[in-house]
Amino acid sequence: MKIMRRDIERHRRQEMSTLYRSLRSLLPLEYLKGKRSMSDHMNEAVNYIKNLQNRIQKLSEKRDELRRLSNSSSSPYYSTTSESECSQTHINLEDSVTVRPCLAGVEVAINTSFRKGIPLSQVVALLAEEGLTVVNCISTKINERLLHNIESEVIMLLCMGL
């Protein structure tokens, strides 16, 4: 009877150790730095999950806001920009911007004037400010128009508050 209980306890400890290693392997290194005990790692796992939940909530709110803006107008630039402001900021009323969610972030499609259109650098800077990094950008010039397709994803370091 004692041997059976000892074997059961050994199996339980081995399973806990395997699960702990699995959890630890999923945590970013920043959450493991200087931590030695299992309870420290568990606490950091909780902090990491809470940070991810907060980031998801913020991104969901941002997505909803972008959807609201895209439903009210064809481009976020049109909702608050008058024609005189457009000429001052070099935004052509024929320009269009479409923002769509994708697997890891957002996809931005821009159709803009070649001469006085929306600067690609401003769009990339805006994405970076929002915690996204550009992973792919394709630009094409057709008849004095520029077509940009930008794919971006969430920068995980921002989720951790670094």
Contacts in CASP RR format, 6 or more apart in sequence:
PFRMAT RR
TARGET T0000
AUTHOR 0000-0000-0000
METHOD contacts of the structure
MODEL  1
MKIMRRDIERHRRQEMSTLYRSLRSLLPLEYLKGKRSMSDHMNEAVNYIK
NLQNRIQKLSEKRDELRRLSNSSSSPYYSTTSESECSQTHINLEDSVTVR
PCLAGVEVAINTSFRKGIPLSQVVALLAEEGLTVVNCISTKINERLLHNI
ESEVIMLLCMGL
20 38 0 8 1.000
20 41 0 8 1.000
23 41 0 8 1.000
23 42 0 8 1.000
23 45 0 8 1.000
24 32 0 8 1.000
24 41 0 8 1.000
26 45 0 8 1.000
27 41 0 8 1.000
27 44 0 8 1.000
27 45 0 8 1.000
27 48 0 8 1.000
28 48 0 8 1.000
28 156 0 8 1.000
28 160 0 8 1.000
30 157 0 8 1.000
30 160 0 8 1.000
30 162 0 8 1.000
31 44 0 8 1.000
31 45 0 8 1.000
31 47 0 8 1.000
31 48 0 8 1.000
31 160 0 8 1.000
32 41 0 8 1.000
32 44 0 8 1.000
35 41 0 8 1.000
35 44 0 8 1.000
48 160 0 8 1.000
51 159 0 8 1.000
51 160 0 8 1.000
51 161 0 8 1.000
52 159 0 8 1.000
55 154 0 8 1.000
55 158 0 8 1.000
55 159 0 8 1.000
59 105 0 8 1.000
59 154 0 8 1.000
62 130 0 8 1.000
63 101 0 8 1.000
63 106 0 8 1.000
66 76 0 8 1.000
66 99 0 8 1.000
66 106 0 8 1.000
69 76 0 8 1.000
69 79 0 8 1.000
70 76 0 8 1.000
70 98 0 8 1.000
70 99 0 8 1.000
72 79 0 8 1.000
73 79 0 8 1.000
74 96 0 8 1.000
75 95 0 8 1.000
75 96 0 8 1.000
75 97 0 8 1.000
75 98 0 8 1.000
76 97 0 8 1.000
76 99 0 8 1.000
77 86 0 8 1.000
77 91 0 8 1.000
77 95 0 8 1.000
77 97 0 8 1.000
77 118 0 8 1.000
78 93 0 8 1.000
81 89 0 8 1.000
81 91 0 8 1.000
83 93 0 8 1.000
85 91 0 8 1.000
86 92 0 8 1.000
86 93 0 8 1.000
90 116 0 8 1.000
90 117 0 8 1.000
90 118 0 8 1.000
90 119 0 8 1.000
91 116 0 8 1.000
91 117 0 8 1.000
91 118 0 8 1.000
92 112 0 8 1.000
92 113 0 8 1.000
92 116 0 8 1.000
92 117 0 8 1.000
94 113 0 8 1.000
95 110 0 8 1.000
95 111 0 8 1.000
95 112 0 8 1.000
95 113 0 8 1.000
95 117 0 8 1.000
95 118 0 8 1.000
96 110 0 8 1.000
96 111 0 8 1.000
96 112 0 8 1.000
97 108 0 8 1.000
97 109 0 8 1.000
97 110 0 8 1.000
97 118 0 8 1.000
97 123 0 8 1.000
98 108 0 8 1.000
98 109 0 8 1.000
98 110 0 8 1.000
99 106 0 8 1.000
99 107 0 8 1.000
99 108 0 8 1.000
100 106 0 8 1.000
100 107 0 8 1.000
100 108 0 8 1.000
100 109 0 8 1.000
101 107 0 8 1.000
102 151 0 8 1.000
104 135 0 8 1.000
104 153 0 8 1.000
104 154 0 8 1.000
105 132 0 8 1.000
105 152 0 8 1.000
105 153 0 8 1.000
105 154 0 8 1.000
106 127 0 8 1.000
106 132 0 8 1.000
106 152 0 8 1.000
107 149 0 8 1.000
107 150 0 8 1.000
107 151 0 8 1.000
107 152 0 8 1.000
108 123 0 8 1.000
108 127 0 8 1.000
108 148 0 8 1.000
108 149 0 8 1.000
108 150 0 8 1.000
108 152 0 8 1.000
109 147 0 8 1.000
109 148 0 8 1.000
109 149 0 8 1.000
109 150 0 8 1.000
110 118 0 8 1.000
110 120 0 8 1.000
110 123 0 8 1.000
110 146 0 8 1.000
110 147 0 8 1.000
110 148 0 8 1.000
110 149 0 8 1.000
110 150 0 8 1.000
111 145 0 8 1.000
111 146 0 8 1.000
111 147 0 8 1.000
112 118 0 8 1.000
112 145 0 8 1.000
112 146 0 8 1.000
112 148 0 8 1.000
113 144 0 8 1.000
113 145 0 8 1.000
113 146 0 8 1.000
114 141 0 8 1.000
114 144 0 8 1.000
114 145 0 8 1.000
114 146 0 8 1.000
115 144 0 8 1.000
117 146 0 8 1.000
120 137 0 8 1.000
120 139 0 8 1.000
120 146 0 8 1.000
120 148 0 8 1.000
123 148 0 8 1.000
123 150 0 8 1.000
124 134 0 8 1.000
124 137 0 8 1.000
124 150 0 8 1.000
127 133 0 8 1.000
127 134 0 8 1.000
127 150 0 8 1.000
127 152 0 8 1.000
131 154 0 8 1.000
131 155 0 8 1.000
131 158 0 8 1.000
132 152 0 8 1.000
132 153 0 8 1.000
132 154 0 8 1.000
132 155 0 8 1.000
133 152 0 8 1.000
133 153 0 8 1.000
133 154 0 8 1.000
133 155 0 8 1.000
134 150 0 8 1.000
134 151 0 8 1.000
134 152 0 8 1.000
135 151 0 8 1.000
135 152 0 8 1.000
135 153 0 8 1.000
136 149 0 8 1.000
136 150 0 8 1.000
136 151 0 8 1.000
137 148 0 8 1.000
137 149 0 8 1.000
137 150 0 8 1.000
137 151 0 8 1.000
138 148 0 8 1.000
138 149 0 8 1.000
139 146 0 8 1.000
139 147 0 8 1.000
139 148 0 8 1.000
139 149 0 8 1.000
140 146 0 8 1.000
140 147 0 8 1.000
141 147 0 8 1.000
END
